[in-house]
């Protein structure tokens, strides 16, 4: 038996729940790649900026995130290869936009969660 309070003292599983959830969690397969893509601060900033505007050129993105054009292009290429962003050329400029704005919901939900955590931390102090 464990003397820790954050684990069970005995091993017990409800087989109905386990069987149901084993099947249900299969839905999450492949989702880690999206979170991995967004786990980089630079890419997260880029996706957030793109979610706030219809489109942005590479120069604007680089300036917004405070990076070189090469760094911004590298991250934009990754976002494009993962199917998150798309681009179009207009003369000598390359414009990027989100392929689907559903990804911005993930960021907005995370921002709301962050705000709630900040409020809870203030109340604890």
GUNU-494131 format. One line per 4 residues: number of its first residue (from 1); their letters; for each residue x, y, z of N, C-alpha, C, O. Coordinates in Angstrom, 2 decimals, padded with zeros to 5 digits. Last residue first. Example, Ala and Ser with C-alpha at 12.3 -4.5 7.8 and 13.67 -1.06 7.14 Angstrom:
REM residues 2
2 = sa = 012.85 -002.25 007.08 013.67 -001.06 007.14 012.90 000.03 007.87 013.41 001.14 008.04  013.19 -005.69 007.80 012.30 -004.50 007.80 013.20 -003.30 007.80 014.24 -003.32 008.46
END
This chain:
REM residues 125
125 = xxxx = -004.18 034.39 -002.75 -003.16 035.22 -002.07 -003.74 036.10 -001.05 -003.01 036.85 -000.40  -006.36 033.26 -003.92 -005.59 032.45 -002.97 -004.61 033.28 -002.17 -004.25 032.92 -001.05  -007.16 035.17 -005.73 -008.02 034.90 -004.58 -007.30 034.10 -003.51 -007.61 034.24 -002.33  -005.11 034.96 -007.61 -005.28 036.22 -006.89 -006.11 035.99 -005.61 -005.80 036.54 -004.56
121 = xxxx = -005.62 032.40 -008.61 -004.35 032.65 -007.89 -004.42 033.94 -007.08 -003.87 034.01 -005.99  -008.05 032.84 -009.90 -007.98 031.92 -008.77 -006.73 032.15 -007.94 -006.77 032.09 -006.71  -007.16 034.61 -011.91 -008.16 035.07 -010.92 -008.13 034.17 -009.69 -008.17 034.67 -008.56  -005.45 032.92 -013.31 -004.92 034.15 -012.71 -005.86 034.66 -011.63 -005.42 035.10 -010.57
117 = xxxx = -007.26 030.99 -014.18 -006.17 030.60 -013.27 -005.60 031.83 -012.57 -005.31 031.79 -011.37  -008.78 032.54 -015.94 -009.41 031.94 -014.76 -008.37 031.55 -013.73 -008.56 031.77 -012.53  -006.82 033.12 -017.87 -007.45 034.21 -017.12 -008.09 033.68 -015.83 -007.96 034.29 -014.77  -006.34 030.53 -018.84 -005.25 031.29 -018.23 -005.80 032.44 -017.37 -005.30 032.69 -016.27
113 = xxxx = -008.81 030.00 -019.99 -008.34 029.18 -018.88 -007.23 029.89 -018.12 -007.19 029.85 -016.89  -008.77 031.90 -022.03 -009.81 031.97 -020.99 -009.39 031.18 -019.76 -009.57 031.63 -018.63  -006.62 030.88 -023.52 -006.53 032.23 -022.93 -007.56 032.41 -021.82 -007.26 033.00 -020.79  -007.70 028.45 -024.33 -006.51 028.45 -023.46 -006.35 029.81 -022.79 -005.97 029.88 -021.62
109 = xxxx = -009.74 029.38 -025.99 -010.08 028.61 -024.78 -008.91 028.58 -023.80 -009.11 028.67 -022.59  -008.15 030.57 -027.98 -009.07 031.39 -027.18 -009.50 030.68 -025.90 -009.60 031.31 -024.85  -006.84 028.30 -028.98 -006.07 029.38 -028.36 -006.97 030.24 -027.48 -006.60 030.59 -026.37  -009.03 026.87 -029.98 -008.13 026.24 -029.01 -007.38 027.33 -028.24 -007.28 027.28 -027.02
105 = xxxx = -009.99 028.67 -031.84 -010.82 028.35 -030.68 -009.99 027.69 -029.58 -010.22 027.93 -028.40  -008.14 028.61 -033.85 -008.14 029.80 -032.99 -009.02 029.58 -031.76 -008.81 030.23 -030.73  -008.82 026.34 -035.21 -007.63 026.28 -034.34 -007.57 027.50 -033.41 -007.02 027.42 -032.32  -010.91 027.18 -036.82 -011.21 026.34 -035.65 -010.03 026.28 -034.69 -010.22 026.18 -033.48
101 = xxxx = -010.30 028.48 -039.15 -010.25 029.26 -037.91 -010.61 028.45 -036.67 -010.62 029.00 -035.57  -008.14 027.20 -041.50 -009.40 026.97 -040.81 -009.32 027.68 -039.46 -008.36 027.48 -038.72  -005.89 028.39 -042.46 -006.66 027.55 -043.38 -008.06 027.33 -042.82 -009.04 027.28 -043.56  -005.00 031.72 -041.86 -005.33 030.41 -041.31 -006.19 029.65 -042.32 -007.09 030.22 -042.94
97 = xxxx = -002.58 033.17 -044.11 -003.84 033.21 -043.35 -004.06 031.81 -042.79 -003.41 030.84 -043.19  -000.03 035.17 -045.57 -000.48 033.96 -044.89 -001.80 034.22 -044.18 -002.09 035.33 -043.73  001.50 036.38 -048.51 000.52 036.57 -047.45 000.09 035.23 -046.89 -000.14 034.27 -047.63  004.35 037.67 -049.87 003.68 036.41 -049.55 002.78 036.65 -048.34 003.25 037.07 -047.28
93 = xxxx = 005.19 039.96 -052.50 004.80 039.69 -051.12 004.11 038.33 -050.99 003.38 037.90 -051.89  005.59 040.73 -055.07 006.77 040.28 -054.32 006.46 039.93 -052.87 007.37 039.64 -052.09  002.50 039.78 -056.14 003.73 040.46 -056.55 004.90 039.87 -055.79 005.18 038.68 -055.87  001.34 037.86 -053.85 000.84 039.03 -054.56 002.06 039.87 -054.91 002.59 040.58 -054.06
89 = xxxx = 000.64 034.52 -053.01 001.61 035.53 -053.42 000.89 036.66 -054.13 -000.03 036.43 -054.91  -000.63 032.94 -050.10 -000.81 033.38 -051.49 000.23 034.43 -051.77 000.66 035.16 -050.87  -001.02 030.14 -047.89 -000.43 031.40 -048.33 -000.80 031.69 -049.78 -001.22 030.81 -050.54  -002.26 028.75 -044.79 -002.14 028.75 -046.25 -001.53 030.08 -046.66 -001.52 031.04 -045.89
85 = xxxx = -001.99 026.67 -041.87 -001.94 027.96 -042.57 -001.88 027.73 -044.08 -001.50 026.66 -044.56  -002.30 024.01 -041.16 -002.91 025.05 -040.32 -003.00 026.37 -041.07 -003.98 027.11 -040.93  -000.99 021.91 -042.34 -002.35 022.19 -042.76 -003.06 023.25 -041.95 -004.28 023.38 -042.03  001.63 021.50 -041.89 000.71 020.80 -040.99 -000.76 021.08 -041.34 -001.66 020.53 -040.71
81 = xxxx = 002.74 023.24 -043.71 002.91 021.80 -043.93 001.98 020.97 -043.05 001.59 019.86 -043.43  002.12 025.69 -042.47 001.52 025.36 -043.77 001.60 023.85 -044.02 000.63 023.25 -044.48  003.71 025.52 -040.19 002.26 025.67 -040.04 001.54 025.29 -041.34 000.49 024.66 -041.31  006.23 025.42 -041.45 005.76 024.30 -040.61 004.24 024.34 -040.45 003.58 023.31 -040.55
77 = xxxx = 006.20 027.94 -042.65 006.31 026.74 -043.48 005.82 025.51 -042.70 005.10 024.67 -043.24  006.22 029.55 -040.41 005.07 029.59 -041.30 005.04 028.36 -042.21 003.98 027.81 -042.49  008.77 029.00 -039.42 007.59 028.63 -038.64 006.33 028.62 -039.50 005.47 027.76 -039.32  010.32 030.07 -041.55 010.49 028.68 -041.10 009.24 028.21 -040.35 008.72 027.13 -040.63
73 = xxxx = 009.51 032.74 -041.59 009.24 031.86 -042.74 009.34 030.40 -042.35 008.53 029.58 -042.79  010.55 033.63 -039.14 009.10 033.66 -039.37 008.74 032.71 -040.51 007.77 031.96 -040.41  013.29 033.31 -039.72 012.66 032.57 -038.60 011.15 032.51 -038.79 010.54 031.45 -038.62  013.59 035.07 -041.90 013.93 033.65 -042.04 013.26 032.82 -040.95 012.72 031.75 -041.23
69 = xxxx = 012.96 037.54 -040.81 012.08 037.00 -041.85 012.33 035.49 -041.99 011.38 034.72 -042.17  013.43 037.46 -037.23 013.89 037.69 -038.60 012.86 037.13 -039.57 011.99 036.34 -039.19  011.02 038.75 -034.83 012.01 037.79 -035.34 012.49 038.22 -036.72 012.02 039.21 -037.28  008.73 039.77 -033.50 010.08 040.21 -033.17 011.16 039.25 -033.62 012.11 038.96 -032.88
65 = xxxx = 006.17 039.33 -034.23 006.75 038.37 -033.27 008.18 038.72 -032.88 008.78 038.06 -032.04  005.77 041.52 -035.97 004.87 041.29 -034.84 005.52 040.40 -033.78 005.44 040.69 -032.59  007.76 041.11 -037.91 007.79 042.30 -037.07 006.94 042.11 -035.82 007.35 042.51 -034.73  006.89 038.71 -039.06 008.23 038.79 -038.46 008.31 039.98 -037.51 008.87 039.87 -036.42
61 = xxxx = 004.37 039.56 -040.03 004.46 038.52 -039.01 005.80 038.58 -038.30 005.86 038.52 -037.07  005.15 041.43 -041.97 004.32 041.84 -040.83 004.43 040.84 -039.70 004.57 041.22 -038.53  006.56 039.74 -043.71 007.23 040.88 -043.07 006.46 041.37 -041.84 007.05 041.67 -040.81  004.55 038.01 -044.61 005.66 037.48 -043.82 006.38 038.60 -043.07 006.77 038.42 -041.92
57 = xxxx = 001.30 039.52 -044.18 002.45 039.15 -044.99 003.58 038.71 -044.05 003.57 039.01 -042.86  -001.82 038.14 -043.12 -000.65 038.96 -042.82 000.47 038.54 -043.75 000.61 037.37 -044.08  -005.43 038.22 -043.05 -004.15 037.70 -043.52 -003.05 038.66 -043.15 -003.29 039.84 -042.90  -007.37 038.97 -041.18 -007.75 038.15 -042.34 -006.52 037.47 -042.91 -006.55 036.27 -043.22
53 = xxxx = -006.43 038.61 -037.70 -006.46 039.34 -038.97 -006.88 038.40 -040.09 -006.76 037.18 -039.96  -006.40 036.88 -035.60 -006.94 038.21 -035.36 -007.08 039.04 -036.63 -007.77 040.06 -036.64  -005.13 034.64 -036.40 -006.54 034.48 -036.02 -007.21 035.84 -035.82 -008.44 035.95 -035.87  -002.55 035.54 -036.73 -003.33 035.21 -037.92 -004.82 035.06 -037.61 -005.66 035.33 -038.46
49 = xxxx = -001.87 035.74 -034.01 -001.91 036.95 -034.86 -002.74 036.69 -036.11 -003.55 037.54 -036.51  -001.97 032.99 -033.32 -002.86 033.96 -032.67 -002.99 035.23 -033.52 -004.09 035.73 -033.73  000.03 031.97 -034.96 -001.35 031.50 -035.14 -002.32 032.48 -034.50 -003.38 032.78 -035.06  002.23 033.37 -033.85 001.87 033.51 -035.27 000.42 033.12 -035.49 -000.33 033.84 -036.14
45 = xxxx = 002.26 032.46 -031.21 002.06 033.89 -031.49 001.62 034.11 -032.93 000.75 034.93 -033.20  002.79 029.76 -031.73 001.56 030.14 -031.05 001.24 031.62 -031.30 000.09 031.97 -031.56  005.34 029.91 -032.83 004.21 029.47 -033.66 002.87 029.84 -033.04 001.92 030.19 -033.74  006.70 030.85 -030.52 006.71 031.61 -031.77 005.53 031.21 -032.65 004.82 032.07 -033.17
41 = xxxx = 006.30 028.82 -028.58 005.81 030.19 -028.37 005.72 030.99 -029.66 004.76 031.74 -029.86  005.14 025.64 -029.29 006.23 026.57 -029.52 005.69 028.00 -029.43 004.72 028.34 -030.11  002.82 024.24 -029.17 003.61 024.32 -027.94 004.83 025.23 -028.09 005.48 025.56 -027.09  001.52 023.85 -031.54 001.19 025.07 -030.79 002.03 025.23 -029.52 001.94 026.27 -028.86
37 = xxxx = 002.56 021.36 -032.24 002.74 022.50 -033.14 002.52 023.81 -032.40 003.26 024.78 -032.62  001.56 019.87 -030.14 003.02 020.01 -030.31 003.32 021.21 -031.19 004.24 021.98 -030.91  -001.14 019.97 -030.70 -000.65 020.62 -029.49 000.87 020.81 -029.54 001.39 021.80 -029.02  -001.09 018.52 -033.09 -001.61 019.89 -033.07 -001.08 020.64 -031.86 -000.63 021.78 -031.96
33 = xxxx = -000.10 016.06 -032.24 000.67 016.83 -033.22 000.19 018.28 -033.29 001.00 019.18 -033.52  -002.07 015.06 -030.58 -000.83 015.54 -029.97 -000.02 016.37 -030.95 000.68 017.30 -030.54  -004.07 013.99 -032.14 -004.23 015.35 -031.61 -002.94 015.92 -031.04 -002.74 017.13 -031.03  -003.63 011.33 -032.76 -003.24 012.35 -033.74 -003.36 013.78 -033.24 -002.80 014.69 -033.86
29 = xxxx = -006.28 010.20 -030.84 -005.11 009.82 -031.62 -004.85 010.87 -032.70 -005.75 011.23 -033.45  -008.64 010.70 -029.56 -007.56 011.68 -029.39 -006.31 011.35 -030.19 -005.37 012.15 -030.23  -010.32 008.56 -029.92 -010.60 009.79 -030.67 -009.45 010.78 -030.60 -009.30 011.62 -031.49  -009.62 006.74 -028.03 -009.06 006.55 -029.37 -009.29 007.77 -030.25 -008.56 008.00 -031.21
25 = xxxx = -011.11 007.16 -025.80 -009.84 007.89 -025.91 -009.16 007.70 -027.26 -008.22 008.43 -027.59  -013.30 005.37 -026.14 -013.48 006.82 -026.31 -012.16 007.56 -026.52 -012.09 008.49 -027.32  -012.27 002.85 -025.52 -012.75 003.12 -026.88 -012.82 004.63 -027.13 -012.45 005.10 -028.20  -011.68 003.25 -022.87 -010.63 002.75 -023.76 -011.00 003.03 -025.21 -010.16 003.40 -026.02
21 = xxxx = -014.18 003.93 -021.85 -013.18 004.98 -022.04 -012.00 004.53 -022.89 -011.38 005.35 -023.57  -015.51 001.43 -021.82 -016.10 002.58 -022.51 -015.04 003.63 -022.82 -014.99 004.16 -023.93  -013.77 -000.11 -020.22 -014.04 -000.50 -021.60 -014.58 000.68 -022.42 -014.16 000.90 -023.55  -013.94 001.38 -017.79 -012.66 001.17 -018.47 -012.88 000.82 -019.95 -012.25 001.40 -020.82
17 = xxxx = -016.66 001.15 -017.15 -016.06 002.47 -017.39 -014.77 002.32 -018.20 -014.54 003.05 -019.16  -016.83 -001.64 -016.82 -017.69 -000.95 -017.79 -017.11 000.42 -018.15 -017.07 000.80 -019.32  -015.00 -002.24 -014.75 -014.75 -002.71 -016.12 -015.61 -002.02 -017.17 -015.15 -001.83 -018.30  -013.64 -000.19 -012.50 -014.97 -000.57 -012.95 -014.82 -000.98 -014.41 -014.52 -000.13 -015.25
13 = xxxx = -010.89 -001.23 -010.55 -011.39 -000.62 -011.79 -012.79 -001.11 -012.06 -013.10 -002.29 -011.88  -008.59 -000.89 -007.98 -009.94 -001.26 -008.34 -010.33 -000.51 -009.60 -010.13 000.70 -009.70  -006.07 -001.28 -005.67 -006.33 -001.23 -007.11 -007.73 -001.74 -007.37 -008.06 -002.88 -007.04  -005.86 000.92 -002.82 -006.03 -000.41 -003.42 -006.27 -000.23 -004.91 -006.63 000.86 -005.36
9 = xxxx = -005.35 003.56 -002.47 -004.72 002.63 -001.53 -004.82 001.19 -002.03 -003.99 000.34 -001.70  -004.66 005.80 -005.15 -005.54 004.84 -004.50 -004.74 003.95 -003.56 -003.58 003.63 -003.83  -002.97 008.93 -004.47 -003.14 007.68 -005.23 -004.08 006.77 -004.45 -004.28 006.94 -003.25  -002.46 011.03 -002.81 -002.95 011.34 -004.15 -003.06 010.12 -005.05 -003.22 010.25 -006.26
5 = xxxx = -001.33 010.37 -000.44 -002.76 010.65 -000.41 -003.33 010.91 -001.80 -004.55 011.00 -001.96  000.95 007.68 000.09 000.61 008.95 -000.55 -000.90 009.13 -000.55 -001.65 008.16 -000.64  001.62 005.25 000.92 001.30 006.20 001.97 000.99 007.59 001.39 000.79 008.55 002.14  000.35 002.29 -000.62 001.07 003.55 -000.71 000.68 004.45 000.46 -000.45 004.41 000.94
1 = x = 000.83 -001.20 000.00 000.00 000.00 000.00 000.87 001.25 000.00 001.97 001.27 000.55
END
